[in-house]
Every structure is written in structure tokens, then in C-alpha cells.
Amino acid sequence: MDKRILTLDDLSHLPPPIWLIEGLFELTSLVMLFGPSGNYKSFLALDWMLSVVTGRPWNGKPVLRAKVLYALGEGKSSLLKRVQAWSYHHKLSQEEVEKVQSHFRVTFEVPQLARPESVTNLLNDCKSANFEPNVLVIDTFARSAVGVDENSQLDTGKWIESADRLRQLGMTVLFLHHTSKGSEVDKEGNQSLYPKYRGSTAIKAAMDSAFGIIKDQKSGTVILRTDKQKDHDEGKPFYFNILKVLPPGNPVSHESIVLVPQSQQIDERFTSEGQLIETTINTLLTDSQFKSDKDRAEALTKLFPSMSMTAARTRISRRRKEHESIH
């Protein structure tokens, strides 16, 4: 369909969205994965992408088998051993090994998305390699935005425009991003489990899906939360343990880790900040000065600035239902 002006009937004939990983993100979408340095962003991105490449369900969620190009600007020497550790841990079949070889490619030339000519060069490189990726992973945003002011809507808008260009060509663009240093600890200096991504609000506004990942320093648990779903339910957090893996026949220096889903999810109310949030919600629910749960949600976001209004309202509503079921 090449019409520019569409009727509702035209819309009804458009193909439905296709999940790349069911419940997480779709094909031809823009996806952000953010977290503090050293909090396993790259490990999770590889977990996602190698699942997609092999066709293996991720955490029980069906995936669409696809080709992946991983643009890596950090940790070049570690990528291979991470892939090997993941492959060994998951006991890949010969067919799956071949899929990793043929459908997973790497470039150390991270495209500068704020410069259209750099994106054109990337597309030409793919054409020369006879490789048409369905997913482009950019590790990290900063490496793909050299000279870009992350806090400028104008500068980040240029980056987003190129990401949209790739999406229109049929790619999912997944990029890894860092959190703001000021949001990683609370006023008392304790770790925050809800740090904010770094840069302009225009970045998140352009995303179809956004995820925050962090390692709880007290429990050692790696927590993945959905921070935004443009058209879908955000769902529950995922919880992982860290497993060290050394494939046989390799020197100790080739040891790496994989993220292993916890058999039983840890209720975030038992984490340090989670306990404080739950206690605060209980207090807000019993405080008669608030006329509505919307007012309570606004108060909650003021106390925990990294929490979105949507998340605050959802948590208050969920807690109210729990209270009602008890009483």
C-alpha cells in the first residue's frame, strides 16, 4: 500500500504488528535498554539477540527468528567469550550453532545516527556483505552519538530521525544507554532501583518500548523492568541470577557470565527501595487528605522522582486491590 492518505478501511488492511520477542518488543520498533555501567545491559541484549537468532524462546516467550547486526563500541574483546558462554550454557544444537554463525554479525564501526551519511555507509556495508539484518543493536547510544548533546531535543531528534529511517527499512533498532548519575542513588546515598536514563525526554518519547536493568547491590539480583510500552501492557519485572560459565577447553581468562532466570521471582517489596515504596503507598492509601488515587500517585512521584506517573498509578491501584481482597 503506497497511499499517503489512508482511510480507516485502509488501516484495517494493514498487516498486524509482529512480536520479535512476545510481550517485549515488536519487529520494526525502536527499543531502549538502559542501566548503570556494569549492570549487565550487554549481557541481556546478547541473551535477547541470540534467542532471536536461534529461534529459542526467551524466558518462555516465543521469538521471531531473525538476523542481527550488533554494532559494538565498548568491550570488543569480551563479545566472543560472552557468545561462547551463552552457547555452551544453552547447549545449542548443530543447527542452532549454524544459525548463530550465519544470522549474527558484528561491526565495530558504530554508525553515527545523527549523521545521515553514516547510516548510508552502514547500509552499503550490509549490502556489500550480502547481509540484511532485521535487528540493529547499538552498544551504546553514546558511541553512536559522538558530538551530540544528549540533553538537546534538536540533537537527539536528528539521531531519532535516522533510527526511524532504519525502522522504515524494516529493522528493529535496539540501543543500550546509560543512566543519569544523579538518579542512581537517593538523598541518603542508598542505591536507587529506579534510576532514570540519561538525556532528553525526546529519547524515551520516541521509543516504542523501553526497559531498565539494574543489579540490586543488597540481594545480588539483576532486575529488568519495563519502563515504557507504547501500545501494550508493561507486564511484571524479570529477575535473574548471575552464573559464571567457562566452556571446556578454554583458559580461565575466557570465563564469562550468563543471566539465568530465577525459578521464583523476588517480590520487589523485599528489596531496599521496594520496601520504602510499599510502606509509602500504604501510608498514602490511608491518608484522608488525598481526594483521589491520582493525587496519591502525584505525591508518590514527588517522593520517588524516577517513577513515572503511569507506574505510580498502577502500583497504587494494585495495592488497593490487595487491601480490598484482604478485607
N, C-alpha and C positions, 0 to 999 in steps of 0.2 A: 504494500500500500504506500504510494508515493504522494498522496494528497497532503497538503499542508494544513488545510482547514477541515476538521473532522466533525461529523455528526455523532450523536450518541450511538446510532446504529453502527457507524464505523468503529467506534470504540469497542462495541460488543464483539466485533470480529477480530480484534487484535489478539495475538497469542497470549495465553495466561503467563504470569511470572513463573520462572523455573528456579527452584532452590538449588544452589550449589552445595550447601550443607543445610539440610532441612531444619527450619526453625531459627537458623542463624543469619545467613545472607544468601542473596539470590545471584544468579548469573546476570552479568552486565549491571552491577551495582557498585557504589562507592562505599568502602568499608574502612573504618579506622580502628586500630588496636593500639591502645595507649597504656603506659605504665611507667613507673620509675626505672631508672637504669638498673640493670642486674635483676629485674623481676620477671624474667623468662618470657618476654614478648616473642623473641625469635624462636624459642623452643615451641611455643604454642602455634605460631604461624607455620612452622615446619610440620607440626602434628596435623594441622588442618590440611595443608597442601599435599603432604604425602598420602593422606587419607583420600583426598580428591584424585590424585594421580593413580593410585592403585584401585580406587573404587571401594575401599574398605569403609564401612560405617564409622562415623566419628561419635564416640560416646553413645552408641546405639542409634544415632541419627543417620538416615540414608544420605548418600552423597551422589553428585553427578560426576562421573568420571570425566576429567578434563586435563588439558595441557597447561603447564605452569611455567612462567618465566620469573625467576627470583633475582631481583636487582639488589645486590648486596653492597653496602658501603661501609659496613662495620663487621669485624670478626671474620674476615675472609679465611683465615687459617683454620677456623673451627667448624665451618659448614660441613665439610665432608665427613668428619667423625661424628657429627650430630646425625647426619643422614644414615650413616652406617649403624650407629647405636639404635636408632629408631627401627631400622630394617631388621636388625638382629632381634630386638625385643619383640617385635610383632611377628617374627618367624614367617617372613614373606615366602610365597611360593615362587617358582621359577618364572611364571607368567607375571607375577607382580614385580619381581626384580626387573624384568624386561620393560615393564611399563614405567618404572622409575627411570630407567636408562633412556627411554625414548620420549617420555612425556614431561620430564622435569629438566629444565635448563637453567643455567646461572649466567648472569652477567655482572661484572664488576664496574661496568660503565653505567652508573645510576643516572637515568635521564633527568635533566633539569626541567621539571614540568612547567615552570614559569616562562620557559623559552620554547616557543612552538617548533623552532628548528631542531632542538634537541629531541623532541618527540618524533619528528620526522626521521631523524637519524636512527632512533630506536626501531621504528617500523621498517626502515630499509635494512637494518641489521637482521631483523627477524626474517625478512624476505630472502636475504642472502643465505641465511642458514636453513631456509625452507622449513621454518617453524612458525606456526600460527598459534600463539598462546591464547587460552581462554581466560587466564588469570595473570595479572601482573602484580607481583609483590614488591613493594618498595620499602627497603630496610636501610635507612629510616627517612621520615619526612625531611629532616634537616639536611640529609645528604642529597635530597632531590630538590632542595630549595636554597642553594648557596646564593647568598646576597639578597635573599628575600626577607623582608621584615615580617615575622610570623604574627605580629600584632596588628598589621595593616590589612584592612579589608581589601584594599586595592591590590596589594601584592599577592595575598593569598587567593584573591579572585582570579588572578592570572594562572596560578597553579591549578585551581579547581577547573578552570576553563579547559585546560589540556587534559585533565583527568576525565572530564566529560567527553572530550573528543575520543579518547580511547574507549570509553564506555559505549559510545555510539558505534564504534567499530566492532563491538561485540565482546569487549573484555570486562571482567570484574577487576577493579583496581583496589587492592588491599594495601594499606600503608601502615607502618609502625611509627608510633610517635611517643614523645616523652611527656611527662607530667611537669606541671609548674612546681618549682622547688618550694614555693610558699605554701602550697596546698598539701605537701607530703607529711607535715606534722601539724598538730593542733597547737593551741595557745600555750599549753603546758609542756610542749616539746615531745608529746607522745605520737606514735605513728598514726596517721590517718588512713583508714581503709577506703576512703572515698576521695583520693586526690583528683585534681582536675587536669585535663590535658592542657598543653602549653599553646598559647597563641590566640588568635582572633576567634570570636564566636562564629564567624563566617565558615570556619573549617567544619565544625560539627553541624552547622545548619545545612551544609551541602551533602552531608552523609546520608545514605540510606540506612546504614547500620553502624553502630559504634560500640566498642567493648573496652572495659577497663580491666587490667590484670595487675594483681599485687600479691606479694608474699607477706602473710601475717607474721611479723617477727616473733610473736609470742608462741604461736602454735606451729609455725613452720609450714602451714597450709598455703598453697597457691590458690587464690580465689579469682575466678573470672565472672564478671558481671556485665550484663547488657546495659549499656548507658543510653542507647537510642535504637529504636526500631521505627522507621518512618511509617510503615504500613502494617506492622504485626505486633503481637504481644511480646513483651520483653522477656517473659519466662523467668525461671529461677536461676540463681547463680550455680556455677560448677565449681567443684572443689577437687584439688589434685595433691598428690604426694609427689615428692621428687625421688626418682630411682636412678642410682648410678649404674651405668652399663658399660662393660668392656667386652666387645666382641672377641671371641677366641682367636689367638694367634697375633694379637696386636699388643704393642708395648703399652705400659701404664699411661703414657702420655696421650694415648688415644681414647682414654676413658671419657665418656660424656654422660649426659643425663637424658631421661625422657620423663614426661609428665604422665603420671598414672592416676586415673580417676579413683577417688576414694569410694570404697564399697558402700559406705554410709556417709551421706553429706553432713557436714558440720553445720549446725544451726548457727547463723551469724550472731544470734543473740548471746552466744557464749564467747565471742571474740571481744577484745577490749573495747573498741569503739561501738561495736554492736550492742553490748550491754548498756552503754550510756544512752544510745539512741532509743532502745526499747524502754528504758526507765523514763526517758523524757516523753516518749509517746504516751505512756501510761499516765503521766502527770497531766499532759495536755488534755487527755480524754476526760479526766475528772475535774478539770478546771472550768468552772461555770462562766468565767469572764469571756470565753470564746463563744461566739454565736453559731459558728458552723465549723465543719471539718476543713473547709477551705482556709478559714482563719488559723486553724491549728497547723495546717500544712505550711502556711506562710511563716508562722512562728518557728516551725521546725527547720525550715531552710535558712532562717536567720541565725539559728544556733549552729547549724551544720551547713556552711555556705557551699560546699562541694556537692550537696544533694540537690537534684533538680526538683522542681515543683511537682512534676508528674510522679516521681519516685516517692516524694513525701506524702502525697495524697493516697497513693497506692498502699503504702505501709500503714498509714493511719486507718484506712478502710479495712485492711486485713486484720489489724489488731482489734478494731471494733467488733468485727465479726467473730473473732476468737472469744472476746469478752461475752458477747451475746450467746454463743454456743455453750459457754460455761454456766451462765446464769439463766 
